[in-house]
Amino acid sequence: MNREEIRGVLKAIFEEETSQELQALDDEAVLAEDFAFDSVDLVSLLMRVEGHFHVRLTNAELTESRTVGALIDLVGNKVRDNPSTGSLRAAA
């Protein structure tokens, strides 16, 4: 999956989590500040991202990925490094 495909999926997840329609997801947007995600929201987000992309993210990785761009990079790296997501990439 490329960055824009990941961004599109994350946008849909963020919209469901915030119950708001988003125009775009800017790479520089800060998860906790720009989306007002608290720790419970971040755990929910983590679980949704893991489930959709079939990857495992640690709380530490999510904490370090404070921005949308960093989260996109993290997910992209996990998808590329996980051989079990091959069908996910082919379906995308």
Backbone bond lengths (Angstrom), bond angles and torsions (degrees), N, CA, C in turn:
res aa  C-N    CA-C-N  psi(-1)  N-CA   C-N-CA  omega(-1)  CA-C   N-CA-C  phi
1 M - - - 1.452 - - 1.525 109.01 -
2 N 1.310 115.54 143.11 1.461 118.37 176.62 1.528 110.46 -94.57
3 R 1.322 115.53 173.87 1.473 121.56 -176.55 1.526 112.49 -56.74
4 E 1.311 117.65 -41.55 1.468 119.96 -176.54 1.527 111.74 -70.56
5 E 1.324 116.84 -33.73 1.466 119.54 175.50 1.528 110.36 -66.19
6 I 1.317 115.96 -43.81 1.468 120.38 177.66 1.522 109.51 -63.51
7 R 1.327 117.50 -44.02 1.466 121.72 179.01 1.537 110.64 -57.79
8 G 1.322 117.18 -42.08 1.459 120.68 179.97 1.521 112.45 -62.51
9 V 1.330 115.84 -42.92 1.459 119.84 178.12 1.526 109.91 -65.75
10 L 1.333 116.94 -45.17 1.464 120.09 179.37 1.526 111.04 -61.83
11 K 1.313 117.11 -38.56 1.473 120.79 178.70 1.527 109.86 -59.11
12 A 1.318 117.27 -44.96 1.466 121.08 179.07 1.535 110.92 -63.63
13 I 1.329 116.87 -41.89 1.465 120.67 178.32 1.523 110.04 -64.47
14 F 1.335 117.46 -45.56 1.459 121.19 179.83 1.523 110.62 -61.35
15 E 1.324 117.48 -40.62 1.462 120.66 179.90 1.526 110.71 -62.87
16 E 1.316 117.02 -39.84 1.459 119.90 177.63 1.521 111.24 -68.50
17 E 1.328 116.49 -39.91 1.463 120.40 -179.03 1.529 111.92 -68.71
18 T 1.326 117.72 -34.98 1.465 121.18 -176.80 1.522 112.90 -97.74
19 S 1.329 116.95 -9.56 1.477 122.34 -175.55 1.525 111.58 56.35
20 Q 1.322 115.82 33.60 1.462 121.87 179.00 1.516 109.25 -134.09
21 E 1.338 115.66 145.68 1.455 119.43 174.39 1.530 108.20 -83.09
22 L 1.310 115.94 130.22 1.462 121.25 -178.78 1.521 109.37 -105.26
23 Q 1.309 116.64 138.51 1.458 120.61 176.56 1.523 111.12 -71.24
24 A 1.318 115.56 -42.46 1.465 120.61 -177.68 1.521 108.38 -161.04
25 L 1.317 115.42 165.39 1.459 121.60 172.27 1.520 107.62 -113.90
26 D 1.307 115.83 107.21 1.453 122.31 -179.83 1.528 109.51 -80.03
27 D 1.326 116.74 136.14 1.465 121.06 179.64 1.529 112.41 -55.48
28 E 1.308 117.42 -31.11 1.462 121.23 -176.12 1.525 113.60 -86.25
29 A 1.328 118.00 -6.33 1.471 121.18 -179.65 1.527 109.52 -63.76
30 V 1.334 115.68 133.12 1.460 122.19 -178.90 1.529 108.43 -94.71
31 L 1.331 115.72 126.07 1.458 120.93 -173.67 1.527 112.88 -55.85
32 A 1.318 117.42 -52.05 1.456 120.68 -175.57 1.523 112.19 -69.68
33 E 1.315 117.95 -33.90 1.458 121.13 -174.86 1.523 112.71 -91.26
34 D 1.322 117.41 -52.51 1.458 120.59 -173.64 1.528 113.07 -75.12
35 F 1.328 116.89 -23.42 1.463 120.34 179.99 1.520 111.67 -113.85
36 A 1.321 116.38 -0.72 1.466 122.89 -179.88 1.531 111.87 54.42
37 F 1.340 116.47 38.66 1.456 120.80 176.54 1.521 108.68 -78.39
38 D 1.328 116.32 124.84 1.458 119.67 172.50 1.528 108.01 -92.60
39 S 1.323 117.52 -173.80 1.459 119.94 -175.35 1.531 111.90 -63.75
40 V 1.316 118.09 -35.75 1.467 121.20 177.94 1.530 109.94 -67.21
41 D 1.326 116.47 -42.60 1.462 120.23 177.73 1.523 111.14 -61.81
42 L 1.330 116.55 -40.26 1.458 120.09 -179.50 1.524 111.87 -66.11
43 V 1.329 117.08 -36.94 1.468 120.14 176.96 1.526 109.42 -66.07
44 S 1.319 116.90 -43.07 1.460 120.63 177.50 1.523 110.59 -61.40
45 L 1.322 116.36 -43.98 1.459 121.51 177.74 1.524 110.32 -60.54
46 L 1.312 116.36 -45.44 1.464 122.31 178.75 1.526 110.60 -56.00
47 M 1.303 116.81 -46.97 1.465 120.86 -178.55 1.527 111.58 -65.46
48 R 1.311 117.04 -40.37 1.465 120.51 179.59 1.528 111.28 -66.52
49 V 1.327 116.38 -42.34 1.465 120.70 179.59 1.530 109.54 -64.92
50 E 1.332 116.72 -45.94 1.462 120.18 178.23 1.527 111.27 -58.40
51 G 1.308 116.45 -45.59 1.453 120.45 -178.50 1.510 112.89 -64.29
52 H 1.327 116.69 -42.34 1.459 119.23 -178.12 1.528 112.39 -69.58
53 F 1.322 115.96 -44.78 1.463 120.23 -174.39 1.528 113.39 -92.21
54 H 1.337 117.31 -4.25 1.466 121.80 -179.99 1.530 111.42 56.83
55 V 1.335 114.81 48.34 1.460 121.78 177.51 1.521 108.57 -129.93
56 R 1.309 115.75 167.18 1.457 121.86 176.47 1.518 108.00 -113.66
57 L 1.325 116.06 122.82 1.460 122.31 176.75 1.519 107.98 -116.45
58 T 1.305 116.64 137.82 1.460 119.55 176.90 1.519 109.30 -90.33
59 N 1.316 115.25 160.14 1.465 119.49 176.14 1.524 110.08 -60.68
60 A 1.322 116.65 -36.27 1.466 120.37 179.55 1.525 110.63 -63.78
61 E 1.334 117.01 -42.30 1.467 120.03 178.70 1.530 110.74 -63.69
62 L 1.318 116.02 -42.07 1.461 119.06 179.32 1.523 110.49 -66.15
63 T 1.327 116.98 -39.97 1.465 120.83 178.79 1.527 110.76 -62.68
64 E 1.335 116.19 -39.10 1.463 120.54 179.11 1.522 111.87 -71.95
65 S 1.321 116.36 -24.34 1.466 121.35 -179.51 1.522 108.45 -92.49
66 R 1.300 116.02 74.18 1.463 121.28 -173.66 1.516 113.22 -75.36
67 T 1.332 117.37 -23.56 1.459 120.28 -176.57 1.525 111.00 -109.89
68 V 1.316 115.67 162.27 1.460 121.06 176.89 1.528 109.89 -58.86
69 G 1.323 117.42 -44.49 1.466 120.97 -179.82 1.514 112.42 -59.69
70 A 1.332 116.81 -41.95 1.465 120.66 178.65 1.523 110.81 -66.37
71 L 1.332 117.05 -37.75 1.462 120.34 177.93 1.526 110.74 -66.82
72 I 1.308 116.85 -41.30 1.470 120.42 177.04 1.525 110.04 -60.64
73 D 1.339 117.22 -44.76 1.466 121.05 178.49 1.526 111.04 -61.81
74 L 1.325 116.86 -44.30 1.459 121.64 -179.63 1.526 110.75 -60.64
75 V 1.325 116.41 -49.43 1.466 120.34 -179.91 1.527 109.87 -62.91
76 G 1.325 117.16 -43.86 1.460 120.65 179.19 1.516 112.23 -58.34
77 N 1.318 116.65 -43.75 1.471 120.92 178.56 1.516 111.41 -65.39
78 K 1.322 117.12 -41.62 1.463 120.81 179.91 1.529 110.57 -64.95
79 V 1.321 117.28 -42.28 1.466 121.03 -179.97 1.526 109.87 -64.02
80 R 1.325 117.14 -43.74 1.464 120.59 179.82 1.524 111.93 -66.16
81 D 1.341 116.97 -34.77 1.463 121.29 -176.23 1.524 113.43 -83.85
82 N 1.333 117.72 -10.75 1.453 121.44 -175.05 1.530 109.84 -102.49
83 P 1.326 118.10 107.26 1.462 120.22 -177.62 1.526 112.99 -62.89
84 S 1.320 118.61 -23.06 1.461 120.48 -178.49 1.532 112.36 -75.54
85 T 1.331 117.19 -7.13 1.473 119.48 178.19 1.518 111.25 -94.52
86 G 1.308 117.71 9.66 1.466 120.57 179.80 1.500 112.40 -56.80
87 S 1.321 117.89 -41.35 1.466 120.49 178.55 1.510 110.96 -68.58
88 L 1.335 116.63 -31.39 1.458 120.59 177.58 1.520 109.48 -65.58
89 R 1.331 117.03 -42.96 1.462 119.54 179.05 1.517 110.73 -66.40
90 A 1.314 116.63 -40.01 1.464 119.52 -178.98 1.517 111.34 -66.58
91 A 1.336 117.39 -32.49 1.457 121.32 -178.51 1.520 111.70 -78.65
92 A 1.325 116.97 -20.62 1.468 120.77 -176.02 1.501 112.00 -75.54
